[in-house]
Amino acid sequence: SEQILSYLDAKSLCSADMVSKRWREIISNGHLWRKLLIRNANTLDIWQRLGKRRGWIHHLHGRAEFGSDYYKELFPKIVQDLKMSNDMWREGKLNLRKIDCASHDSKGVYCLQYDDEK
């Protein structure tokens, strides 16, 4: 059951958590919220960068430091941070900063495009 539940997204995991006491136990004891955070941080670069900036990324690696509730409560906070950043970008409220490139041939980033409409 845990292996199957580990493939769920956040919305589905919330729904599964309410199906039965057994599923709730599996989701809590299996740290499935933590696994979902790890999966997103490992596959989505913006999650990785946000995790480093906010300081929660180190809680995902190594032994689980907190109970499942910590990770379950952290998930919507991360989503809210991402939504806020997206909204600020769309409204032109983000502060631009110089990006230092590690490449020896690079003289910087000349153009950064978020989407086709901007």
MIMI-615711 format. One record per residue: residue number from 1; residue in three letters; z negated, x negated, y of N, C-alpha, C, O, CB in turn. Coordinates in steps of 0.02 Angstrom, whole numbers. Each point is the difference from the previous one (the first is absolute). Glycine has a CB too. Example, Ala and Ser with C-alpha at 12.3 -4.5 7.8 and 13.67 -1.06 7.14 Angstrom:
BEGIN
NODE    n  res    n_zz    n_xx    n_yy   ca_zz   ca_xx   ca_yy    c_zz    c_xx    c_yy    o_zz    o_xx    o_yy   cb_zz   cb_xx   cb_yy
NODE    1  Ala    -390    -660    -284       0      45      59       0     -45      60     -33     -52      -1     -29     147     -58
NODE    2  Ser      98     -77     112      -3     -42      59     -37      39      55      -8     -25      55     116     -34     -87
***
This chain:
BEGIN
NODE    n  res    n_zz    n_xx    n_yy   ca_zz   ca_xx   ca_yy    c_zz    c_xx    c_yy    o_zz    o_xx    o_yy   cb_zz   cb_xx   cb_yy
NODE    1  Ser       0     -40     -60       0      40      60       0     -42      63      37      13      47     -96      75    -110
NODE    2  Glu      16    -141      63      -5     -42      60      66     -33      17      19      -5      58    -139     -16     -85
NODE    3  Gln     155      -2     -24      63     -34      12      51      48      32      37     -18      46     -60     -59    -143
NODE    4  Ile      25     138      73      46      50      28     -21      17      71      43       3      45     -21      43    -160
NODE    5  Leu     -86     -35     127     -24      17      67      11     -56      49       6      13      60     -91      61    -112
NODE    6  Ser      89    -135      29       8     -57      46      69      -1      33      10     -38      48     -89     -26    -119
NODE    7  Tyr     126     104      47      66       3      31       5      53      56      51       5      33      -4     -43    -142
NODE    8  Leu    -100      75     119       1      53      50      -5     -27      71     -29     -52      12     -22     129     -95
NODE    9  Asp      81     -39     130      -8     -17      71     -65      31      24     -35      34     -38     162     -39      56
NODE   10  Ala    -144      -5      45     -64      22      27     -10      76      -4     -53      24     -20      55    -123      96
NODE   11  Lys      49     136     -56      -5      73      -1     -11      26     -71     -41      44     -11     115     -38     113
NODE   12  Ser     -37     -33    -149      -7      21     -70     -67     -22     -29     -29      36     -41     153     -44      28
NODE   13  Leu    -148     -50      34     -65     -24     -24     -56      46      25     -47      14     -37      91    -133      35
NODE   14  Cys     -39     143      64     -49      48      26       1      64     -41     -53      27     -17      66     -74     132
NODE   15  Ser      46      70    -131       6      62     -40     -27     -11     -70     -36      43     -26     137     -10      92
NODE   16  Ala     -85     -89     -97     -23     -15     -68     -76      -6      -2     -32      17     -51     140     -75      27
NODE   17  Asp    -137      34      78     -72      -9       4     -37      67      -6     -58       2     -19      76    -103      90
NODE   18  Met      17     156     -55     -31      66      -1      16      40     -63     -23      56      -9      28     -56     132
NODE   19  Val      35     -29    -168      21      36     -61     -59      13     -47     -10      55     -23     124    -107      34
NODE   20  Ser    -152      -1     -23     -56       7     -47     -51     -55      13      14     -49      34      61     102    -121
NODE   21  Lys    -135     -43      60     -51     -52       7      22     -65     -35     -13     -55      25     -77     145     -21
NODE   22  Arg     123     -82     -59      24     -59     -38      50     -41      41      -5     -61       3     -14     123    -111
NODE   23  Trp      67     -28     138      50     -36      40     -33     -32      61      17     -56      19      72     135     -57
NODE   24  Arg    -137     -43      68     -37     -28      57     -36     -64     -20      -1     -49      37     -13     164      12
NODE   25  Glu     -16    -114    -108     -35     -58     -27      48     -57     -12     -14     -58      17     -71     133     -70
NODE   26  Ile     143     -61      24      50     -51     -13      24     -31      66       7     -61       5      29     122    -110
NODE   27  Ile     -23     -19     154      25     -24      64     -53     -43      35      16     -53      28      57     155     -17
NODE   28  Ser    -136     -82     -14     -54     -37      31     -16     -65     -37      -3     -54      30     -44     161      11
NODE   29  Asn      38    -101    -106     -19     -59     -39      57     -50      -8     -12     -60      -8     -70     131     -53
NODE   30  Gly     143     -46      63      58     -44      -7      21     -33      65      48     -40       1     -12     111     -93
NODE   31  His     -70     -56     145      17     -28      66      73      11      17      34     -45      24    -123     -40     -38
NODE   32  Leu     114     145       0      70      15      11      19      -2      74      57     -16      18     -58      85    -121
NODE   33  Trp     -47     -51     148      15      -6      71      10     -73      19      45     -16      39    -113     121     -16
NODE   34  Arg      27    -148     -50       7     -72      13      67     -24     -26      35     -39      33    -160      23     -41
NODE   35  Lys     144      38     -52      64     -20     -29      59      25      43      50     -35       6    -103      37    -120
NODE   36  Leu      47      57     142      52      27      44       6     -43      63      55     -15      23     -76     131     -68
NODE   37  Leu     -36    -136      73       1     -44      59      32     -67     -17      40     -26      39    -143      83       4
NODE   38  Ile      85     -85    -100      28     -64     -21      76       6      -9      37     -43      22    -145      13     -79
NODE   39  Arg     129      84      25      72      10     -11      38       4      67      52     -31       8     -77      92    -116
NODE   40  Asn      -2     -23     156      32       5      65      -1     -66      37      50     -19      31     -82     139     -26
NODE   41  Ala     -24    -156      -8      -5     -64      35      46     -52     -31      25     -45      35    -143      72      -6
NODE   42  Asn     131     -22     -94      43     -49     -33      75      17       8      42     -44      -7    -134      24     -74
NODE   43  Thr     107      83      95      71      19       4      24      17      70      60       0      13     -72      42    -128
NODE   44  Leu     -34     -28     160      18      19      68     -28     -52      49     -60      -6       9      63     129     -40
NODE   45  Asp      42    -160      62     -20     -54      44     -46      23      57     -46     -35      19     153     -23     -47
NODE   46  Ile     -93     117      55     -41      24      56     -72      12     -22     -47     -10      40     149      64      10
NODE   47  Trp    -113     -32    -112     -68       9     -26     -34     -68      -6     -59      -7      17      95     110     -81
NODE   48  Gln       0    -153      41     -28     -68      -7     -22     -27      68     -56     -25       7     131       4    -107
NODE   49  Arg     -32      28     150     -16     -25      67     -59      39      30     -45     -30      30     165      -4     -13
NODE   50  Leu    -119     100     -24     -55      40      26     -66     -17     -34     -52      -3      32     134      95      -6
NODE   51  Gly     -79    -103     -91     -61     -18     -37     -29     -66      23     -61      -6       5     106      67    -102
NODE   52  Lys      -3    -109     112     -25     -64      27     -29       9      69     -53     -28      16     140     -33     -83
NODE   53  Arg     -53     100     108     -23      10      69     -66      39       2     -44     -17      39     163      16      -1
NODE   54  Arg    -125      52     -79     -61      42       0     -55     -28     -44     -58      22       4     131      76      16
NODE   55  Gly     -57    -147     -63     -51     -32     -40     -17      32     -66     -46     -22     -34       2     -15     139
NODE   56  Trp      81      89    -125     -16      32     -64      39     -29     -59     -15      16     -57      -9      88     120
NODE   57  Ile      73    -147     -50      42     -26     -54     -41     -42     -50      14       1     -60      83      -2     139
NODE   58  His    -147     -35     -54     -40     -41     -46     -43      41     -48     -23     -26     -50      21     -62     138
NODE   59  His      -9     152     -72     -37      44     -45      41      21     -61     -27      28     -48     -38      13     147
NODE   60  Leu     130     -54     -97      44      22     -54       8     -53     -54      17      16     -57      42      56     138
NODE   61  His     -71    -134     -64      12     -54     -47     -65     -21     -34     -53       0      32     151     -39      37
NODE   62  Gly     -93      20    -131     -60     -19     -37     -36      62     -26      30      53     -11     -40    -156      81
NODE   63  Arg     -54      95     -80     -42      54     -28      -9      55      52      -8     -14      60     -51     -69    -134
NODE   64  Ala      59     144      51     -10      57      46     -70      -3      29     -50       1     -37     131      70     -29
NODE   65  Glu     -86     -75     131     -64      -7      34     -34      67      13     -61       4       7     104    -108      44
NODE   66  Phe      -3     156     -46     -26      65      20      19      52     -52      42     -11     -43     -34     -21     164
NODE   67  Gly     -41      89    -115      16      56     -44      66      33      20      29     -15      52    -151      33     -71
NODE   68  Ser     145      26     -23      64      34      11       2      39      65      52       5      32     -41       3    -155
NODE   69  Asp     -68      19     145      -2      39      62      20     -42      61      32      25      45    -122      46     -96
NODE   70  Tyr      70    -135      51      19     -44      56      76      -3       7      27       7      55    -133     -75     -72
NODE   71  Tyr     139      56     -39      73      -6       1      34      66      15      52       3      33     -61     -98    -114
NODE   72  Lys     -21     149      56      27      67      13      -5      17      74      46      31      28     -78       5    -144
NODE   73  Glu     -22     -56     149      -9      12      71      42     -49      42      20      18      56    -135      24     -79
NODE   74  Leu     128    -101      -3      40     -50      36      73      21       4      33     -12      51    -112     -77     -88
NODE   75  Phe     105     119     -16      71      17      -3      23      42      60      49     -20      32     -58      16    -156
NODE   76  Pro     -23      60     141      25      39      57      -9     -36      67      39      12      46     -67      91    -109
NODE   77  Lys     -20    -148      68      -8     -40      61      60     -46       9      24     -10      56    -149      15     -67
NODE   78  Ile     149     -33     -43      59     -44       3      61      40      19      39     -21      43     -89     -54    -130
NODE   79  Val      58     133      56      57      43      16      -2      20      73      52       2      33     -50      41    -151
NODE   80  Gln     -61     -28     144      -8      18      71      19     -59      45      34      10      51    -125      72     -82
NODE   81  Asp      70    -142      14      18     -60      38      76      -8       2      29     -15      52    -137     -39     -85
NODE   82  Leu     141      64     -24      72      -7      -3      35      54      42      49     -14      34     -60     -36    -149
NODE   83  Lys     -15     110     112      29      55      40      -9     -15      74      47      11      39     -72      72    -131
NODE   84  Met     -33    -107     112     -13     -15      69      48     -55      25      27       5      55    -148      29     -70
NODE   85  Ser     130     -86     -25      47     -54      18      71      27       8      35     -18      47    -108     -65    -107
NODE   86  Asn      93     125      14      67      30       3       8      43      62      51      -4      35     -46       3    -161
NODE   87  Asp     -56      42     141       3      43      59       3     -42      64      38      15      46    -102      74    -108
NODE   88  Met      24    -142      65       0     -43      59      68     -34       8      24      -7      56    -148     -13     -70
NODE   89  Trp     154       0     -41      66     -31       3      51      50      28      39     -17      45     -68     -57    -143
NODE   90  Arg      28     135      72      48      50      23      -9      18      74      48      16      35     -46      29    -152
NODE   91  Glu     -65     -48     140     -14      18      70       5     -61      46     -11       7      60     -63      84    -101
NODE   92  Gly      90    -149      14       7     -60      41     -66     -27      26      -2     -32      52     112      73     -21
NODE   93  Lys    -164     -30     -67     -67     -21      23     -24     -63     -35     -58     -20      11      33     138      12
NODE   94  Leu      65    -150     -63     -21     -62     -33      10     -59      46      48      -3      38     -19      52    -150
NODE   95  Asn     -75     -96     108       7     -62      38      40     -49     -41     -14     -12     -59     -95      32     119
NODE   96  Leu     159     -49     -29      41     -50     -35     -31     -68       9     -28     -16      52     132      85     -33
NODE   97  Arg     -99    -109     -71     -27     -68       1      51     -48     -29      43      20     -39    -161      24      30
NODE   98  Lys     113    -106      28      44     -51     -27     -18     -11     -73     -59      -2     -19      70     -53     133
NODE   99  Ile      41      47    -155     -10     -12     -71      18     -73     -13      56     -21      12     -30     142     -43
NODE  100  Asp     -74    -159       6      13     -70     -18      30      -2     -70     -30      25     -47     -64     -66     121
NODE  101  Cys     153      12     -79      34      -5     -65     -15     -67     -32      -3     -51      33      95     128       8
NODE  102  Ala    -100     -75    -107     -17     -61     -37      60     -44     -12      -8     -60     -15     -84     123     -38
NODE  103  Ser     152     -37      58      60     -38     -15      11     -55      52      -8      13      60      57      88    -115
NODE  104  His     -30    -160      34      11     -55      47      64      10      41       4     -27      56     -64     -49    -135
NODE  105  Asp     108     113      54      62      11      37      -4      61      46      43      10      43      18     -62    -137
NODE  106  Ser    -112      93      85      -4      62      37     -26     -11      71     -45     -40      11      26     101    -118
NODE  107  Lys      48     -25     153     -23      -3      70     -35      65      18     -13      12      59     107     -91     -30
NODE  108  Gly    -110     120     -77     -34      63      13      40      59     -25      54      -7     -29    -108     -45     127
NODE  109  Val      26     110     -87      34      61     -18      34      28      62     -33      11      51     -52      13    -143
NODE  110  Tyr     150     -14      88      37      24      57       1      75       6       2      28      55      67    -129     -64
NODE  111  Cys     -71     135     -48       4      73       1     -41      26     -59       5     -25     -56     110      23     111
NODE  112  Leu    -154      52     -41     -40      31     -52      14      75       3     -16      32      50     -75    -122     -45
NODE  113  Gln     119     117     -58      19      71       0     -41      37     -50      -2     -18     -59     118     -11      94
NODE  114  Tyr    -150      82     -13     -43      40     -43      41      53     -36      -9      10     -60     -87     -31     136
NODE  115  Asp     139      55     -41      43      50     -31      64       6      41       7     -32      52    -107      95     -99
NODE  116  Asp     146     -22      25      65       6      33      -2      36      67      46      -7      40       3       7    -152
NODE  117  Glu    -103      37     125      -4      39      62     -31     -39      58       4      23      57     -13      78    -127
NODE  118  Lys     -21    -157      58     -33     -39      53      41     -61      18     -20     -39      43     -92      80     -82
***
